[in-house]
Amino acid sequence: MGIFKKFALQFGKPEGMLGGIAGRLMASTNVEKNKWTISLLNIQSSDYVLEIGFGPGIATELVSKVIHDGHYVGIDYSDVMLRQARKRNKKALQEGKVTLKLEEVSNISPSDLKFDTVFSVNSIIFWEDPVNSLKRIRKVMKPKGLIALTVLPYMKGATEETSIKLGSDISQYLKQAGFSTIKTELKEMKPVAAICVLGVNQ
Ligand SMILES: C[S@@+](CC[C@H](N)C(=O)[O-])C[C@H]1O[C@@H](n2cnc3c(N)ncnc32)[C@H](O)[C@@H]1O
């Protein structure tokens, strides 16, 4: 496999030295879509928030500035990303506002802690079985909890149509997993529009 293909794969599960470089690249290029996703969620200071696929921990940092009596839990299955996110969020971790865990989304286990808000940025495209993972996520959400799944397709040749098609696939996954009040938001970004699909755990 060529070095470019190997590097591209690093965005799905960053590993080793190339994964470290991919993480630093994400940290410098992904701020806008993370900020946008969080802006759609209206997170309150006392909310319990779960993020799937935190990568280098950009959204972790943004959310930890908003929550004070609540808590942020992030999961990601890449230990390289766990290290980068821990480093970026050292203070919030010490303050006890943030928990970062090495976990595969399809293994999320039922817990006593229930979340008001769940989100994910450019991660669902890598999940093996999105519907079953979303069903498991629903079980750790509060009734009326909100989920937001954002994707910005960066593969070669992607257009706004690609984003819209991905949004429609994600809407179907959410419906099949039992979410309701599903709506889609689109925002112009570089190199193509980002799409965010929101749903409610009824
Ligand atoms: C393209 S990166 C995006 C990272 C971050 N959300 C951002 O916007 O910068 C995708 C992240 O999702 C994680 N990921 C992908 N599939 C996953 C899975 N099945 N379970 C847990 N994490 C996953 C990857 O390890 C990676 O950190």
The ligand as an SDF file (V2000), in Angstrom:
LIG
                    3D

 27 29  0  0  0  0  0  0  0  0999 V2000
  -11.6880   11.8520   11.1520 C   0  0  0  0  0  0  0  0  0  0  0  0
  -11.4400   11.6400   12.8790 S   0  0  0  0  0  0  0  0  0  0  0  0
  -12.3690   13.0160   13.5420 C   0  0  0  0  0  0  0  0  0  0  0  0
  -11.9300   13.3910   14.9190 C   0  0  0  0  0  0  0  0  0  0  0  0
  -12.6660   14.5440   15.5900 C   0  0  0  0  0  0  0  0  0  0  0  0
  -14.0560   14.2600   15.7880 N   0  0  0  0  0  0  0  0  0  0  0  0
  -12.4930   15.8340   14.8120 C   0  0  0  0  0  0  0  0  0  0  0  0
  -13.4740   16.3450   14.2520 O   0  0  0  0  0  0  0  0  0  0  0  0
  -11.3690   16.3260   14.7720 O   0  0  0  0  0  0  0  0  0  0  0  0
  -12.4560   10.2330   13.2860 C   0  0  0  0  0  0  0  0  0  0  0  0
  -12.2640    9.7440   14.7140 C   0  0  0  0  0  0  0  0  0  0  0  0
  -13.2540    8.7540   15.0070 O   0  0  0  0  0  0  0  0  0  0  0  0
  -12.6240    7.6610   15.6630 C   0  0  0  0  0  0  0  0  0  0  0  0
  -13.4240    6.4590   15.3680 N   0  0  0  0  0  0  0  0  0  0  0  0
  -13.7290    5.9660   14.1450 C   0  0  0  0  0  0  0  0  0  0  0  0
  -14.4590    4.8520   14.2420 N   0  0  0  0  0  0  0  0  0  0  0  0
  -14.6420    4.6200   15.5780 C   0  0  0  0  0  0  0  0  0  0  0  0
  -15.2940    3.5930   16.3010 C   0  0  0  0  0  0  0  0  0  0  0  0
  -15.8920    2.5770   15.6660 N   0  0  0  0  0  0  0  0  0  0  0  0
  -15.2970    3.6520   17.6580 N   0  0  0  0  0  0  0  0  0  0  0  0
  -14.6520    4.6880   18.2950 C   0  0  0  0  0  0  0  0  0  0  0  0
  -13.9930    5.6710   17.6470 N   0  0  0  0  0  0  0  0  0  0  0  0
  -13.9860    5.6500   16.2990 C   0  0  0  0  0  0  0  0  0  0  0  0
  -11.2050    7.6180   15.0780 C   0  0  0  0  0  0  0  0  0  0  0  0
  -10.2750    6.9430   15.8920 O   0  0  0  0  0  0  0  0  0  0  0  0
  -10.8850    9.0960   14.9100 C   0  0  0  0  0  0  0  0  0  0  0  0
  -10.2670    9.6440   16.0470 O   0  0  0  0  0  0  0  0  0  0  0  0
  1  2  1  0
  2  3  1  0
  2 10  1  0
  3  4  1  0
  4  5  1  0
  5  6  1  0
  5  7  1  0
  7  8  2  0
  7  9  1  0
 10 11  1  0
 11 12  1  0
 11 26  1  0
 12 13  1  0
 13 14  1  0
 13 24  1  0
 14 15  1  0
 14 23  1  0
 15 16  2  0
 16 17  1  0
 17 18  1  0
 17 23  2  0
 18 19  1  0
 18 20  2  0
 20 21  1  0
 21 22  2  0
 22 23  1  0
 24 25  1  0
 24 26  1  0
 26 27  1  0
M  CHG  2   2   1   9  -1
M  END
$$$$
